[in-house]
Amino acid sequence: MVRWASAGLADRAVDGAMAVVEAPINAVERLIGRRRMPYLFLAPNLVLFGIFTFLPIAIAIGYAFTGGTDLLISNRPYVGLDNFRKLLSCGDYLAPGSCEESLFWTAIWNTLWFVGFNVAATLLVALTTALILNRAIAARGFFRAMFFYPVLLSPVVIGLIWKWFLDRNGLLNAFLQMLGVPPEIFLLDVGWSRFFVVVVSVWFHMGFYTLILLAGLQAIPKDLYEAAAIDAASPARTLFRITLPLLGPNLLVVLILLMIRSVQIFDEAWVLTNGGGPGTANTFLVQYIYQMAFAGDLRLYGLASAASVLMGLVLLVLTLVQLRLGRKVES
Amino acid sequence: MHGTFNAIGFLTRTRRPGRIDVTDVLSWLWLVGGTLAVLVPVLWAGLSSLKPEAEITRFPPTLLPVAAVQVEVQGYDKPLSLWNVTVDGETREMAMVRRIGLKAQVVDPENPGKPASVDTKSISPVQRLTVATENYSDPLTRFSFLTFLKNSVFVTFVATILTLIVNALAAFALSKYRFRGEKAIFVLIISTLMIPLTVVMVPAYLVVVGVGLVDNLWGVIIPTVATPTGVFLLRQYMLTIPDELIEAARVDAASEFRIFWRIILPLTAPALAVLAIFSVLWRWNDFLWPLIVLSSRENFTLQVGLNAFQGEFSVQWHYILAMTFLSLIPVTIVFLFLQRYITTGIAGTGMK
């Protein structure tokens, strides 16, 4: 009885609140007519999109052509292509030290390096895991959940957990000492720190890509495998002639998503490496933009915007390539 | 007996019954190795967060949180450390008074008499399992952890509610009405899927400054509310709801908003649930955007606070790990209960 009564009360409370919200909206409906109501429903979304997505894109392009350190566009001198020239002028593109904005080119090379290794490693690990999880193996759900768990954690938490694991007094060094290997301060060594940024990134994200690939694997018709078994095809042949070709569209989606997201590496690397260290060994493109605009003594919004616009162009090209290839693979 | 047999059969079930293939062994090695690779760093951080400050940087580390034992001994002002002392083949627990070179002066804590002198080589510290709860209680009381937590909960809750309402309204308009500009608006919204926050973060910050929301939790919430993934997901789901329901409601003279609220929204519940789970995870874990918008400590969210904390107290790992672990718990609980919905939701939509 009590439960029913309270449920009724809650219902009435919701009804009451809704009547307050509904009344003005219904009044507007009477005023503008039912046919125009969809515009009203879209309004909050479009207003927010306009203010916080489309306006910023326009500003980014505008600011990329201005200099100075002031926030107000009226106080910012027009400098033409100066920011782009500054970013792109370089004696030798392979040697960031010879560039006018040497940090920008350091960040670009670091990012390219990271994208290459991260995409390859994540794809390999995710594909292997998906293939194994697609077998009739026991406790499949448990393992799938286990591999997926890090995807949900925050980059800050992951950075801190790994920083502790790789600490001079950390578990990895304790393990190495048991094997007779001298301890190493991994995150202060250029080579090791770069290696572990990739390891942590694979650890963090591979579960997500495994899931997409697994969904693709499970959509492959089973009778194809039965036919291959009748023909006594070797497992390797089955993999390369049936599984991988049919997984093509999923592999492509994963590849492009991985590339787009690898270009944007920031959070976990920032926490793990104390902001891009040692030195600038792990300073990536997003960090460069962040540093120019928000972290330095001079707030170089123009330079940061120019770098953002360049990065946006690269991401746009990657997305268009994805759409193009996607259509090709489907047809 | 039958139960045991079943368990073994379950664990050793293979592709071809009765035969264990080499690929089965390799698969198991990969899966178990991967599970360990996921669990070991997380559990290690958890175990370490229970260690007292003095023990946490001991190398090589102990697996479980142990600490040297200290005892109060009559006649001594300060507590003394307890040591295992081996004298004449017999081991006793003694309290150390002082150490002079290679000799240590120890007393029996139960019956403190004149200190005896023993060789430091023959003694070892007494250690007991000690859980340093102060690692957890100190940040709660002495630092702003509770403020960070409150801010994170506020941002996550409000942003998720607003995300659901704003995107459901837009999805309703885009799925159940035909109007001029419908397609253009849909393409416009979906096209922003391609533009990541990182590319527009500088000007988005300027806009937030412009509307006066800088260093304000609403500045974290509002810009993230209208998300193209949300519109897309909800629209696809609403398209499957038959239009006859709406027609019937209109015959009954229901207003358009009432149709949305009373008919469409309840029927969209499964899709709303998926979006809600994602929204909670996005907002709870978000770092870069709050880092840019928030500048004063009392407004920090948990992630920004944790980051600031590790910068300021880079040697106080016992606090950092405890706070890291506290911020990990909600996500882990959500995951344990909703694991299946989360994974199928992601597999179905390809979003994270």
Interface residues (C-beta under 8 A of the other chain):
Chain A: M18 E22 I25 N26 E29 R34 R35 R36 M37 P38 Y39 F41 L42 P44 N45 L46 L48 F49 I51 F52 T53 F54 L55 P56 I57 A58 I59 A60 Y63 L71 T128 T129 I132 L133 R135 A136 I137 A138 A139 G141 F143 R144 A145 M146 F147 F148 Y149 P150 V151 L152 L153 S154 P155 V156 V157 L160 I161 W162 K163 W164 F165 D167 R168 N169 G170 L171 N173 A174 Q177 M178 P183 W203 F208 L211 I212 L214 A215 P235 V253 L257 I260 Q264 F266 D267 V271 V286 I289 Y290 A293 F294 Y301 A304 S305 S308 V309 M311 G312 L315 L316 T319
Chain B: F10 L11 T12 R13 T14 R15 T23 D24 S27 W28 W30 L31 G34 T35 A37 V38 L39 V40 P41 V42 W44 A45 S48 T57 R58 F59 P60 P61 I165 V166 N167 L169 A170 F172 A173 L174 Y177 F179 E182 I185 L188 I189 T192 M194 I195 P196 T198 V199 V200 M201 V202 P203 A204 Y205 L206 V207 V209 V211 I222 P223 V225 A226 V231 S255 E256 F257 R258 F260 W261 L281 W284 N285 D286 F287 L288 I292 Q303 L306 N307 Q310 W317 I320 L321 T324 S327 L328 V331 T332 V334 F335 Q339 R340 I342 T343 I346 A347 G348 G350 K352
